[in-house]
Amino acid sequence: MADPAPLDVRIQDLLRHDGQFVRLRGWLYNARGKGRLLFLLLRDGSGICQAVVLRDAVGEEAFALARGLGQESSLELTGTVAADPRAPGGAELKVKGIRLVGPSRDYPITKKEHGPGFLMDHRHLWLRSRRQMALLRLRHRVIQAFRSYLDGEGFYCVDSPMFTPNACEGTSTLFRTDYFGEEAYLTQSGQLYAEASAMALGRVYCFGPVFRAEKSKTRRHLTEFWMLEPEIAFAGLDEVCDLAEGLVRHTIRHLLATGADDLADLDRDPEVLRAWDAEFPRLRYAEVAEMLMAWQAEGRYESEFRPGDDLGAPDETILGEHFGRPLMITHWPAETKAFYMKRDPEDPSLALGVDVIAPVAGEIVGGSVREDDLETLRRRIAEHDLPEDAFAWYLDLRRFGSVPHAGFGIGLERTVSWLSGVPHVRECIPFPRTLQRIYP
């Protein structure tokens, strides 16, 4: 009796089809075996499964084909699903038919050790490795969490343009480009335009790529990365802090609920993430500066930090170790912050800003109350030597129905790096752009 037509399934769903005749389509991840028995590891993006090939079951021709397959050959396998707790994903495929879709020979990424330069040169192929696939899926889940949380809080997604006529935070880290004979820039942030959107819809977020021409070579920097930027009308510092904490903790819970297999592939202990899903301490900059200076005096760590400075990597690291969870730092020295941040009415030397410092990763969130007074904002633009005419539209937001408003930005790649335990953000974006890399 002929086999029934196979049911097309994905590897992640294989266990639900125990005993059924199915078809899997994917790529050969690995193969082993001898004599009349072969074990093929097939991947399809959703997972990896073991396919058992018996010569007597598939015939001499198909068995010879299977034995000669090269790594990353693309295949269609048909067979019967068999639950087996020892197999990857809890089920394996008893193969009855094999069809070669696309051959692969001399695949350059093998089991031997490869340096980061080689792997980055072959990034288009490196994405197929177990660790990199897990990171891509984890990145997807973080995006899911970002959007689902904000959507659930009544926010609308209103994206900002990539080309801008002016800088958001100064011109020293901008990529300039010719825009039909005029000078334009690749955006550093969608925030200013998100403020305009918030004046229309009240609660908005933009989410897309941003560009920073910083000549930085650290593990935390990319020249192109993705940033989520919520903006809230009729809001102050407390609302921004509450929203940022809620978003981050929701993201942690979402990964724990949906990404267990990916965390396991990355050797990430879920208990580490669970420990971070707790109320974030909120301290003022002055309190943090006092702590850091005391720790330096005690010899607990070395740093060039002095009160009034921005925090460096050693300072963020020891704060993360001390608190063991993300820390919110508010009321920063105004000279360390951008022109659009509102000053503290009780102490104009301070900006109503907040940074979230995550253990190991450092800063993952930067936010503030925005200056909503027209004349004050005009004065700040002049103090920062920015051209007022380029900000005429931004000043209009203060001319026509200005309201207190606030928001923040959270970097996607830094968040993925932090939650996954992968130390370098270059692995947390499909095709990283850094100071020294624009290929592939």
N, C-alpha and C positions, 0 to 999 in steps of 0.2 A: 504494500500500500504506500502511495506517495506521501511525502510529508506535506502538511498544510502550508499555505502561504505564511512566511515568517512575519512576525510582528516586529516592526521597527521600534527599538527602545534605546534609551541612553544608559550608560553604565551606572549612573547614580540610582537608577530605578530598577536595576537588574533583580534585586532580591524580591521585589514585588511580583516577579513573573516566574517564580519557582515552578519548574516542570513544564514550562511553555517553550514552544519553538519560536526563536527570535532571530533577528538580524542586528548585528553590531557593526558600526562603521567608524573607523578611526585609524590610528597610526601605531606601528609596532614600537613599543617602548623598550622591550627587552625579550630575549628568547633563551631557552636552555632546554636540555634534554639529550637523550641518546637512544639508539636502537629504534624501536617502533613507537616511541612516545616523545612528544614535544610539549613544552609549556610556553605559550606565547602570552606576553603581557601586552594588552591592548589599552590604549588611552583614547579618549574622545573629548577631552576638555572637562567633562563632568566628573571623571574619576578614572581609575585604572582597574582592569579586571584580568583575571587569569583565564586563558582559554586552553583547554586540554585537547591536544590533537593526537589521536591514535591512528596509525597507518591503516589498520583494518577497517576503521570507521570512515575514512575519507578517500582511501584508494591511493595507489602508488604515485600517480601524477600529482595530486594535490599535496600529498605528503612531501614529495620532493620540492614542490614549490615552497611550502612552509619552511622546510629546512634551509632553503637558500635565500630567505628574505633578509634584506639589510635593515639596520636600525632606521626607524622613521619611514619605512615603506607604508603606504596607505592601503587599507584592506577593507573588505567586507567579509564578515564571518557569520555563518548561520549555524545554529545548533540549539541544544536544549539547556535551559538554565537549571543548575543544581545548587541548592543551598549548601554551603559548607563554611562553618565558622572559622576555619583555618585560612580561607581564601581572602584576598583583599576585598573589602566591602561585604563580606559574608556570603558571596555566591560566585560560582565560576560557570564557564560555558563549555559544555561538551560539544566539540565542533563536529559538524557534518559536512560543511562546505566552506571553501575558501576562494575568494576572488581578489586578485591583485589589482588595485586601482592605479597606483602610481609607485614605481620602484624607487628605491633610495640606495645609493652606494657611497661608501666612504664618508659617512656622516662625520663632520669634523669634531663634534662634541661627544667625547667618549667618557668612560668611567675614570680615566686617568685624571690627575689634578691639572686644572687649567688656571692660569693667572687671570686677574680681573680685566686686564687689558684685552686679552684674547676673547674672553667671554663678552665684553662690551662690544668688541668688533663684530661679534657674531650674535648680537642681541636678538636679531630676528629669528634665530634658531634657539638661543638660550631660553627664550620664553617657553619652550616646550618641556623644560625640565620640571620635575615634581615640585621643587621649591618655588620656582617662578610661577608656575600655574597656580599654586596655592596663594601666592601673593596677589596675583591678578584677581582671583576670586575674592580674596579678603578686601582688596581695594573696592571691588564692586559692592560688597556688603557694607562697607563704610559709607559709600555714596547712598546706598539704600537707606541707611540709618539717618544720615544727614537730612535727606529729603523727607522721609516719613515723619521725623520728629517735627520739623518746621511746618510741614503740611498739616500735621495734627494740631499745631498751635495757631492755625489760622493765617499762615504766611502764604504769599503768592510768589512764584518764581518769575522774576522780571530781569532778564540778563542785560548786562552792560556791554558797551562796544569795546572792541579790541584796539581800534585806532582812536587816539585822543589828541586834541590840540594842545594839551597842557599836562604838566606833571601833577601827581597826587601828593607826593611827599618829597619834592625837590627833584632836580634834574640830573644829579650825579650818577644815578643808576638806571638811566633810560636808554632804550634802544630807539635811535632816531631812524626815520625812513622818509623817503620822498612820497608825498601824496598828491600826485598830479600837479607837481610844481610847488607845492607847499610843504613845509616841514611838519611832520606828525610824529607821534610816538606810539610804540606798543605799550599797552596799559600796564601800570604797576599794580593797579587795584581797580575794582569796579565800584568802590565805595561812593564816590561823589555822585555817580549816576544813580546808584541805589538810593541815595538820599532823595533825589528827585522823584524816583518811583514811589518811595514811601510817602511823599506828600500827596500822591494820587491814591494809593491803595492802603496806606496805614502800616501794614506789616508786609515786608517783601524780603526776598533774598536773591542774590545773583550767584551764579556758580559757573566758573569757567577758567580758562588758562590766563595767567598773568605772567609778566616778564620783568626780570630784574637783571640789569647789566652789572651786577656786583662781581668784582674779580676775587671771588672767594673760592677756596678749594676744600672747604670743610665737608664732612659727611652729611651736614644738614642743609647744604645749599644746592639749588638748581637755578639755571637761568630761565627756565620755563617750568611752571608748576601750576597746579589747580588750587583755587581758593574759593571757599564758601563764605559769603558775606551777607549776613542778615542786617536789616535796618528797621528800626521801630520808631514810629511817630508817637509823640506824647510819652516819652520814656526818659529815664535817668540812669544813673550808674547801677542802682540796685537791680533794675529790670535787665540790664545787660549782663550783669553777673549771674542772675538767676537763669537766664536763657542759655548762656554759655555752659554753665554747670549741667543744666538739664540735657543739653545736646550731647555733651561728652559722655555723660553717664548712660544715656539712652543708647549711644553707639556701642559702649562696652557691653551692655546687656544684649544688644542685637547680635554682636559677634559671638558671645557665649551661647546664645540660643540657636544660631544658624550656621556657625563656622567652626564647629568642633573638629571636623576632619581636617580642615585647612590649618587650624592651629596645631594639630598633631603633626601634620606634614612639616611644619616649621619648628617643631620641638618647643612650642610655646606652652608653658604651664598655665592652664586657665585660672588657677588660683591667684596668679599674679594680677590678672585683670580683675578678678572678683574683689581683691583688696583695694583696688582703685575706685570701685563703685561705692563710695562713701562721701559724706559731706565734705566739700572742699574748704580748707581753712582760708579765711580772708584777712589779709594783713595789709596795712599801709606800708608804702615804700619806706618811710622813716623807721618803722619797726624792723623791717627786714634789714635795712642798712645797719642798724644797731646790732642785730644778731650777727651779721657777717663780720663786722669789725671785731666783735667779741671773740668769735671763732678764730679769726686770724691771730688775735692777741694770745689765745690759748694754744696756738700751734696746730689747730685741727685741720687747717688747709692753707694753701698759699694762693694769693690773688693780688692783683693790682687795684682791686676795687676800693674806691673811696666814696663816702656819701656824696650824692649828686651825680655819680656815674651811672650809666646803663649797666645792666648785669652782663657778665661774661660767662663763658661755658663753665669754669670752675665754680662760680657762684651759683649758677643754676643747678649744677650737679649736687653740691652739698645740700642745697635746699630740698631737692628731690629725695636725697637719702634721709634727711632729717624728718620730713613730714610723711614720707612713704605713700603719698598720694598727690594728685595735682593741687597746686597752691595758687590762690588768686592774690595778686599784688595790685593795690590801688593807690591813687593819689601820688602820682609820679612828679618829679621835678619837671616843670613846664618846658625847660630848655632842652630836655631829652626827647620831647614829643612833637608831633606834627602840628602845623599851623591851625588845623581845623578843630583841635581838641579844646573843649570848654575848660576854663579855669575854675578852680574851687572858689566860690564866692567868699568863703571864710578865710582863704589864704591864696591870693592870686599867683603865688609862686608855684602852685601845684596845679597839675592838670587832672581832670576827672577821667583818668584812663585806667584800664585794667589789663594786665597780662596774666595768662594762665601758664604756669611753669609745671611741666609734667616730669615725673621722675625719669631720669636717663635722657629723655628727648629734649628737655629744655622748653623754650617758649613754643606753644602750639596755638595760642589764641592771643590776639591783640585787639583791644576795643576801647571805646571811649564814648562819653557824651560829646555831641558835636556842638560847636559854637553856633548859636541861633540868632545872635544879635548882628544886624547888618553892619553897623559902624565898627564894631569890634573886629568882625571878620575882615573888613576892608583894611583895617590897620595891620592885622596879622599878615595878610597877603603882602603888604608893602614891607613889613619887617623881614619877611623871608625872601625879598627881592624877586617876587613872582609877578608876572604881568597881569594887571587887573583886567585888561580887556579879554584875556583868555578865560577869565573866571566870571565874566558878566552873567552867564546863564546860572552859575552856581550862586552868585549873589542874589539873583532873582528869587531864589528859594527863601531868602530872608526878607525880601521886599513884599512878597505877596503871600501873606498868611503864614508867617514863620511860627514854628512850634518847637518846644523842647524835643529833641530826638537823639537817638543813640544807636550804636551797632558795634559789630566786631567782625574780624576775619579769622578763619581757621584754615590752615594749610592742609590739604588732603594728604600729600606725601609724608609730611612730618607725622601726621596722625597715624597713618598706616605703619610707618616705621616704628613709632612708639608702641602701638598695640601689638604688632607682630613680633617685636623683639629683633627685627632686622636693623643693624646699626646704620646702614648707609641708605639715604633716600633715593639713590640712583636705581636701586632695585625695586622701588615702590611706584614707579611710573613705567609704562611700557617701553618708551624710547626716550631715555633721559637726554637732556640738553644741559651741558655743563660748560665751564670756562674753556675746557680743552676738547669738548666732544660735540659734534653735530652729525655724526655718522653712526649707525645707518639711519 
